Amino acid sequence: MRQSQLFTKTLKDAPADETAINAKLLIRGGFVHKVMAGVYAYLPLGQRVLERINTIIREEMNATGAQELSMTVFQNKETWAATGRWDSAKEVMYQFKDSRGSDVGLGWTHEEPLTAIAVHHINSYRDLPKAVYQIQTKFRNEPRAKSGILRGREFLMKDLYSFHASHESLDEYYERMAQAYANVFARVGLPALRTKASGGLFSKFSDEYQVVADVGEDTIFYTDDGRAWNADVATEMGITDGGATEDGATIRKGSAIEVGNIFKLGTKFSDALGLSFTNEQGDRQPVIMASYGIGPGRVMGAVVELNYDEAGIIWPKSIAPFQVHFLALRADARCEQLYDTLTAQGIEVLFDDRADKSAGEKFADADLIGCPVRISIGGKTPDGKVEFKLRSEKEFRIVDESELVALLKD
């Protein structure tokens, strides 16, 4: 991609109404555009990052046997009224009447509509277990729309639902999904902790995935070996800051960003919407369910909150918009030839070919955008040599152009 052709441009200053680091840097870097409070458009650079996150999520979900589908944003009142959530969710669910006078809502989660669909496809124990998921835009009338893309009113959500004939089947898949979540967060570069949380109306406990960060709105208690509890559970269990577990591990208290959660739903939705199956003995029983959510945009924001310096973002290689940011500090055929060579080798390059920008401006933009590797050719660069620098390091080195492809693929 030639930077001269890129749809967006960088900004020297962040909008005055943004306080979160992720919002400031993502807007300045040209990754997102703020439309209104809690609503952001993803621009080409941001879309590339988002799609890399989505690809990792898809790979890990598919590995558990889950199947992808796509559900509707529009929701009818009758389905949600069956569980009582048409009324109880009024504060978060956008609801209105259409031109026909019918009550319509916008999906903020999909337990009810998916259960209603599953009634038509699950009838016997032979149909179970099943797991399906989508990566889809959700809408929530969020009164605390703040913290950039960490908390929005319109946002992308991966929501997966599993259906089971027994609690043993549910427990087995739940743990497989817990491992899949751990894999996702490790691959995107987030040190997420599996955090014990209240199960609310569904079960005694659920699991949240929390990333310790000062900007986080949640409070958790955790140990250095990876055990964690949210504040409500910690209070219930008598866990305190500075205390110790039974095996002597020290407990710490900190702020955290929730980037995912998994819930055992039991039969609440299947009972309300008539989702049942015939077991091997010929008896009808309600299907047992669970739900699993990850916010790709929230993941992206959390990565920024944990990976930046005074100059800009430092993207992990796995989700960076481009692997290499190539700065042409002089316009000549050599730069064009190297760009062609790198792209022909399958290396994704953002090529700063802008003729109207100084070397200083190009360096500043490269640091702000945060690709893992920066290479440059300037007036002082010897023939056959390239300046090579990792975004995560301060120093650069001079390498042979002939060695560059192998170095980038290492």
C-alpha positions as a printed NumPy array, in Angstrom:
array([[  0.   ,   0.   ,   0.   ],
       [  1.352,   3.379,  -1.007],
       [  0.874,   5.877,   1.774],
       [  0.258,   8.605,  -0.782],
       [ -2.893,   6.673,  -1.774],
       [ -4.043,   5.838,   1.755],
       [ -7.57 ,   7.119,   2.418],
       [ -6.693,   8.602,   5.796],
       [ -4.071,  10.957,   7.185],
       [ -2.432,  11.308,  10.575],
       [ -3.152,  14.154,  12.985],
       [ -0.689,  16.034,  15.139],
       [ -3.194,  16.483,  17.976],
       [ -5.939,  14.316,  19.419],
       [ -9.5  ,  15.665,  19.792],
       [ -9.881,  17.671,  22.995],
       [-12.864,  15.6  ,  24.15 ],
       [-10.94 ,  12.31 ,  24.173],
       [ -9.131,  11.247,  27.347],
       [ -8.45 ,   7.547,  26.723],
       [ -5.05 ,   6.656,  25.286],
       [ -6.573,   4.232,  22.771],
       [ -8.913,   6.899,  21.383],
       [ -6.206,   9.553,  21.165],
       [ -3.705,   7.353,  19.353],
       [ -6.181,   5.549,  17.099],
       [ -7.728,   8.837,  15.951],
       [ -4.357,  10.548,  15.488],
       [ -2.985,   7.547,  13.598],
       [ -5.943,   7.446,  11.205],
       [ -7.27 ,   4.103,  12.437],
       [-10.726,   5.277,  13.535],
       [-12.992,   8.302,  13.147],
       [-15.276,   9.403,  15.966],
       [-18.855,   9.915,  14.787],
       [-20.414,  10.59 ,  18.195],
       [-19.988,   9.445,  21.798],
       [-19.498,   5.688,  21.776],
       [-19.653,   5.393,  17.977],
       [-16.514,   5.063,  15.834],
       [-15.94 ,   4.333,  12.149],
       [-13.036,   1.99 ,  11.403],
       [-10.858,   3.472,   8.656],
       [ -8.635,   1.346,   6.38 ],
       [ -5.757,   0.996,   8.861],
       [ -8.137,   0.202,  11.713],
       [-10.109,  -2.218,   9.571],
       [ -6.932,  -4.15 ,   8.787],
       [ -6.177,  -4.517,  12.498],
       [ -9.767,  -5.496,  13.245],
       [ -9.81 ,  -8.138,  10.534],
       [ -6.586,  -9.681,  11.847],
       [ -8.186,  -9.945,  15.282],
       [-11.318, -11.452,  13.737],
       [ -9.25 , -13.986,  11.798],
       [ -7.545, -15.175,  14.986],
       [-10.915, -15.431,  16.721],
       [-12.407, -17.393,  13.825],
       [ -9.507, -19.824,  13.731],
       [ -9.787, -20.58 ,  17.44 ],
       [-13.589, -20.837,  17.409],
       [-13.55 , -23.121,  14.374],
       [-10.981, -25.333,  16.095],
       [-13.555, -26.12 ,  18.806],
       [-16.03 , -27.324,  16.176],
       [-18.16 , -24.172,  16.227],
       [-19.818, -23.024,  12.997],
       [-20.139, -19.41 ,  11.88 ],
       [-23.472, -17.837,  10.973],
       [-24.909, -14.338,  10.696],
       [-28.026, -13.188,  12.505],
       [-30.243, -10.153,  12.132],
       [-29.805,  -6.836,  13.897],
       [-33.568,  -6.218,  13.861],
       [-35.368,  -8.034,  16.666],
       [-39.086,  -8.614,  17.191],
       [-40.79 ,  -7.967,  20.507],
       [-42.46 , -11.391,  20.772],
       [-39.226, -13.396,  20.955],
       [-37.758, -11.196,  23.666],
       [-41.033, -10.958,  25.583],
       [-40.959, -14.755,  26.005],
       [-38.028, -14.414,  28.431],
       [-39.181, -11.112,  29.942],
       [-36.18 ,  -9.261,  28.56 ],
       [-38.136,  -6.998,  26.213],
       [-39.104,  -5.02 ,  29.304],
       [-36.132,  -5.711,  31.568],
       [-33.633,  -4.713,  28.87 ],
       [-35.291,  -1.405,  27.962],
       [-32.413,   0.613,  29.407],
       [-29.828,  -0.969,  27.113],
       [-31.845,  -2.155,  24.097],
       [-32.75 ,   0.385,  21.431],
       [-36.5  ,  -0.088,  20.897],
       [-38.855,   1.761,  18.541],
       [-41.909,   1.359,  16.325],
       [-41.476,   0.925,  12.595],
       [-43.656,   2.474,   9.881],
       [-46.227,  -0.309,  10.382],
       [-46.512,   0.4  ,  14.074],
       [-44.752,  -2.829,  15.04 ],
       [-42.353,  -2.912,  17.99 ],
       [-38.768,  -3.448,  16.853],
       [-35.498,  -3.655,  18.767],
       [-31.838,  -3.649,  17.792],
       [-29.808,  -6.692,  18.862],
       [-27.498,  -6.131,  21.819],
       [-27.039,  -9.876,  22.392],
       [-28.591, -12.91 ,  20.665],
       [-29.593, -15.605,  23.171],
       [-33.324, -15.264,  22.45 ],
       [-33.288, -15.111,  18.645],
       [-30.781, -17.944,  18.293],
       [-32.741, -20.156,  20.694],
       [-35.86 , -19.469,  18.624],
       [-34.007, -20.572,  15.478],
       [-32.552, -23.651,  17.198],
       [-36.102, -24.892,  17.908],
       [-36.335, -25.692,  14.191],
       [-33.049, -27.601,  14.033],
       [-32.602, -29.42 ,  17.358],
       [-35.086, -32.165,  18.187],
       [-33.117, -35.257,  19.248],
       [-30.093, -36.112,  21.364],
       [-28.483, -36.999,  18.041],
       [-28.572, -33.278,  17.14 ],
       [-26.418, -32.389,  20.143],
       [-24.012, -30.915,  20.998],
       [-23.899, -27.953,  18.632],
       [-22.091, -24.611,  18.733],
       [-22.539, -21.599,  16.458],
       [-21.142, -18.093,  16.493],
       [-21.172, -14.786,  14.679],
       [-19.011, -11.663,  14.523],
       [-21.586,  -8.933,  14.224],
       [-22.388,  -5.331,  15.1  ],
       [-24.276,  -4.875,  18.36 ],
       [-26.126,  -1.829,  19.679],
       [-26.417,  -0.894,  23.344],
       [-27.835,   2.311,  24.785],
       [-24.717,   2.672,  26.892],
       [-25.014,   5.567,  29.375],
       [-21.255,   5.443,  30.059],
       [-20.002,   5.605,  26.474],
       [-16.408,   6.566,  27.13 ],
       [-12.863,   5.176,  27.12 ],
       [-12.671,   5.286,  23.326],
       [-13.442,   1.976,  21.652],
       [-13.399,   0.151,  25.   ],
       [-17.027,   1.048,  25.72 ],
       [-19.35 ,   1.952,  22.878],
       [-22.97 ,   2.134,  21.812],
       [-22.278,   0.508,  18.434],
       [-19.579,  -2.149,  18.463],
       [-18.482,  -5.459,  17.025],
       [-19.049,  -8.614,  19.092],
       [-18.159, -12.249,  18.637],
       [-20.95 , -14.123,  20.386],
       [-20.969, -17.921,  20.411],
       [-23.697, -20.18 ,  21.79 ],
       [-23.467, -23.879,  22.553],
       [-26.29 , -26.407,  23.   ],
       [-25.991, -29.614,  25.025],
       [-27.914, -32.673,  26.152],
       [-26.137, -32.947,  29.521],
       [-24.212, -30.884,  32.03 ],
       [-21.212, -33.148,  31.447],
       [-21.23 , -32.24 ,  27.747],
       [-21.551, -28.564,  28.619],
       [-18.694, -28.703,  31.121],
       [-16.396, -30.38 ,  28.613],
       [-17.093, -27.825,  25.873],
       [-16.934, -24.918,  28.319],
       [-13.353, -25.846,  29.21 ],
       [-12.436, -26.271,  25.558],
       [-13.783, -22.803,  24.931],
       [-11.876, -21.434,  27.938],
       [ -8.685, -22.742,  26.337],
       [ -9.687, -21.265,  22.971],
       [-10.109, -17.887,  24.661],
       [ -6.702, -18.195,  26.263],
       [ -5.298, -18.951,  22.801],
       [ -6.977, -15.907,  21.252],
       [ -5.654, -13.497,  23.849],
       [ -2.152, -14.953,  23.735],
       [ -2.082, -14.622,  19.943],
       [ -3.175, -10.968,  19.951],
       [ -0.654, -10.118,  22.662],
       [ -2.967,  -9.58 ,  25.627],
       [ -2.065, -11.04 ,  29.064],
       [ -5.724, -11.757,  29.868],
       [ -6.562, -13.448,  33.164],
       [ -9.385, -15.963,  33.451],
       [-11.301, -14.26 ,  36.246],
       [-13.929, -15.899,  38.421],
       [-17.146, -13.878,  38.329],
       [-20.736, -14.188,  39.456],
       [-23.016, -16.26 ,  37.249],
       [-25.974, -13.949,  37.908],
       [-29.316, -15.571,  37.123],
       [-27.738, -18.45 ,  35.208],
       [-25.22 , -20.219,  37.45 ],
       [-23.133, -19.72 ,  40.579],
       [-20.065, -18.599,  38.653],
       [-19.035, -17.452,  35.21 ],
       [-15.65 , -16.468,  33.799],
       [-14.465, -13.065,  32.652],
       [-11.217, -12.419,  30.8  ],
       [ -9.585,  -9.362,  32.311],
       [ -6.461,  -7.418,  31.356],
       [ -4.846,  -5.473,  34.196],
       [ -4.644,  -1.818,  33.121],
       [ -4.964,   1.536,  34.857],
       [ -7.669,   2.62 ,  32.412],
       [ -9.812,  -0.432,  33.263],
       [-13.259,   0.138,  34.744],
       [-13.385,  -3.196,  36.586],
       [-11.65 ,  -4.112,  39.826],
       [-10.095,  -7.545,  40.171],
       [ -7.956,  -9.419,  42.67 ],
       [ -5.231, -11.609,  41.183],
       [ -2.059, -13.577,  41.846],
       [  1.159, -13.674,  39.872],
       [  0.452, -17.254,  38.778],
       [ -2.696, -16.214,  36.898],
       [ -5.586, -16.778,  39.291],
       [ -8.105, -13.944,  39.468],
       [-11.483, -12.958,  40.945],
       [-13.638,  -9.945,  40.218],
       [-14.568,  -7.62 ,  43.079],
       [-17.993,  -9.161,  43.774],
       [-16.685, -12.707,  44.005],
       [-13.654, -11.593,  46.005],
       [-15.907,  -9.961,  48.585],
       [-18.07 , -13.083,  48.783],
       [-15.008, -15.305,  49.225],
       [-13.193, -13.04 ,  51.681],
       [-10.333, -12.328,  49.265],
       [ -8.447,  -9.119,  50.084],
       [ -5.651,  -7.004,  48.668],
       [ -2.342,  -8.079,  50.189],
       [ -3.82 , -11.335,  51.453],
       [ -2.731, -14.802,  50.448],
       [ -4.271, -17.893,  48.902],
       [ -4.297, -21.237,  50.713],
       [ -1.053, -22.182,  48.984],
       [  0.624, -18.914,  49.968],
       [  0.359, -16.863,  46.772],
       [  0.121, -13.127,  47.36 ],
       [ -3.116, -11.465,  46.233],
       [ -3.029,  -8.092,  44.471],
       [ -5.792,  -5.648,  43.633],
       [ -5.938,  -3.731,  40.36 ],
       [ -8.042,  -2.092,  37.669],
       [ -8.742,  -4.188,  34.588],
       [-10.339,  -4.158,  31.145],
       [-12.829,  -6.966,  30.47 ],
       [-12.157,  -8.29 ,  26.963],
       [-14.309, -11.432,  27.041],
       [-16.648, -13.594,  29.103],
       [-18.16 , -17.068,  29.113],
       [-21.433, -18.079,  30.817],
       [-23.27 , -21.29 ,  31.526],
       [-26.888, -20.361,  30.802],
       [-28.57 , -23.584,  31.887],
       [-32.119, -23.929,  30.541],
       [-33.441, -20.376,  31.079],
       [-33.781, -19.617,  27.381],
       [-34.674, -23.113,  26.198],
       [-37.47 , -23.332,  28.804],
       [-38.905, -19.96 ,  27.795],
       [-38.756, -20.575,  24.041],
       [-39.56 , -24.298,  23.944],
       [-36.172, -25.648,  22.896],
       [-36.167, -29.319,  23.91 ],
       [-34.916, -32.659,  22.652],
       [-35.841, -36.32 ,  22.921],
       [-33.262, -38.263,  24.931],
       [-32.227, -41.879,  24.388],
       [-35.063, -43.046,  26.641],
       [-37.648, -41.173,  24.57 ],
       [-38.261, -38.407,  27.107],
       [-38.384, -34.703,  26.238],
       [-35.862, -32.522,  28.071],
       [-34.801, -28.883,  27.762],
       [-31.559, -28.172,  25.934],
       [-28.748, -26.879,  28.154],
       [-27.001, -23.772,  26.842],
       [-23.953, -21.538,  27.288],
       [-22.763, -18.276,  25.742],
       [-19.275, -16.951,  25.013],
       [-18.417, -13.372,  24.05 ],
       [-15.387, -11.409,  22.845],
       [-15.387,  -7.776,  21.702],
       [-12.872,  -7.456,  18.815],
       [-12.919,  -3.662,  19.044],
       [-12.392,  -3.794,  22.769],
       [ -9.491,  -6.188,  22.197],
       [ -7.997,  -3.673,  19.775],
       [ -8.389,  -0.833,  22.277],
       [ -6.896,  -2.887,  25.098],
       [ -3.87 ,  -3.778,  22.964],
       [ -3.233,  -0.07 ,  22.374],
       [ -3.6  ,   0.73 ,  26.082],
       [ -0.859,  -1.797,  26.854],
       [  1.422,  -1.16 ,  23.863],
       [  2.412,   2.462,  23.307],
       [  5.077,   5.02 ,  24.119],
       [  5.342,   8.806,  23.878],
       [  5.575,   8.587,  20.067],
       [  2.619,   6.319,  19.314],
       [  1.33 ,   2.762,  19.085],
       [  3.509,  -0.366,  19.167],
       [  1.451,  -3.089,  17.464],
       [  2.118,  -6.786,  18.109],
       [  3.124,  -8.437,  14.843],
       [  0.064, -10.708,  14.823],
       [ -2.443,  -7.856,  14.421],
       [ -0.402,  -4.963,  13.012],
       [ -1.949,  -3.221,   9.98 ],
       [  1.255,  -3.864,   8.005],
       [  4.358,  -5.845,   8.846],
       [  6.705,  -3.167,   7.501],
       [  6.592,   0.61 ,   7.2  ],
       [  9.019,   1.546,   4.421],
       [ 10.073,   5.195,   4.337],
       [ 11.435,   6.508,   1.054],
       [ 13.526,   9.455,   2.233],
       [ 14.633,  10.082,  -1.315],
       [ 12.701,   9.521,  -4.505],
       [ 14.543,   7.161,  -6.784],
       [ 14.167,   3.918,  -8.671],
       [ 15.896,   1.962,  -5.912],
       [ 13.07 ,   2.609,  -3.433],
       [ 10.448,   1.617,  -6.   ],
       [ 12.342,  -1.547,  -6.847],
       [ 12.684,  -2.562,  -3.189],
       [  8.972,  -1.97 ,  -2.587],
       [  8.136,  -4.186,  -5.566],
       [ 10.543,  -6.879,  -4.32 ],
       [  9.055,  -6.955,  -0.821],
       [  5.445,  -7.09 ,  -1.99 ],
       [  6.296,  -9.817,  -4.528],
       [  7.631, -11.867,  -1.598],
       [  4.287, -11.581,   0.191],
       [  5.499,  -9.055,   2.77 ],
       [  2.817,  -6.514,   3.634],
       [  4.337,  -3.06 ,   3.308],
       [  3.038,   0.434,   3.941],
       [  5.252,   2.41 ,   1.535],
       [  5.667,   6.063,   2.502],
       [  6.227,   7.466,  -0.96 ],
       [  4.852,  10.924,  -0.117],
       [  6.893,  13.577,  -1.881],
       [  5.505,  16.479,   0.15 ],
       [  6.619,  15.223,   3.593],
       [  9.976,  15.737,   5.273],
       [ 12.037,  12.913,   6.729],
       [ 11.09 ,  14.073,  10.219],
       [  7.381,  13.949,   9.416],
       [  7.731,  10.47 ,   7.958],
       [  9.59 ,   9.175,  11.   ],
       [  6.968,  10.704,  13.317],
       [  4.107,   9.114,  11.364],
       [  5.835,   5.732,  11.358],
       [  6.167,   5.821,  15.146],
       [  2.554,   6.94 ,  15.546],
       [  1.133,   4.222,  13.263],
       [  3.313,   1.625,  14.971],
       [  4.067,  -1.136,  12.444],
       [  6.49 ,  -3.713,  13.918],
       [  9.352,  -2.925,  11.521],
       [ 10.491,   0.347,   9.987],
       [ 12.923,   0.394,   7.106],
       [ 14.195,   3.458,   5.299],
       [ 16.471,   4.559,   2.504],
       [ 17.772,   8.111,   2.63 ],
       [ 20.502,  10.329,   1.271],
       [ 23.073,   8.95 ,   3.705],
       [ 22.126,   5.303,   3.271],
       [ 24.97 ,   3.469,   1.459],
       [ 24.146,   1.768,  -1.802],
       [ 22.893,  -1.763,  -1.208],
       [ 22.088,  -0.969,   2.434],
       [ 18.826,  -0.288,   4.314],
       [ 18.202,   1.237,   7.713],
       [ 16.296,  -1.362,   9.783],
       [ 14.532,  -0.64 ,  13.079],
       [ 12.052,  -2.523,  15.263],
       [  9.257,  -0.291,  16.579],
       [  9.744,  -1.746,  20.06 ],
       [ 13.432,  -0.727,  20.152],
       [ 15.201,   2.623,  20.193],
       [ 18.221,   1.782,  18.066],
       [ 18.38 ,   1.044,  14.35 ],
       [ 20.945,  -0.913,  12.353],
       [ 22.173,  -0.949,   8.788],
       [ 21.539,  -4.216,   6.934],
       [ 22.286,  -5.476,   3.458],
       [ 19.358,  -5.079,   1.103],
       [ 19.983,  -8.632,  -0.118],
       [ 19.366,  -9.954,   3.423],
       [ 16.203,  -7.946,   4.054],
       [ 13.595, -10.41 ,   2.807],
       [ 15.048, -13.277,   4.874],
       [ 15.276, -10.989,   7.9  ],
       [ 11.625,  -9.929,   7.599],
       [ 10.438, -13.508,   7.167],
       [ 12.411, -14.762,  10.165]])
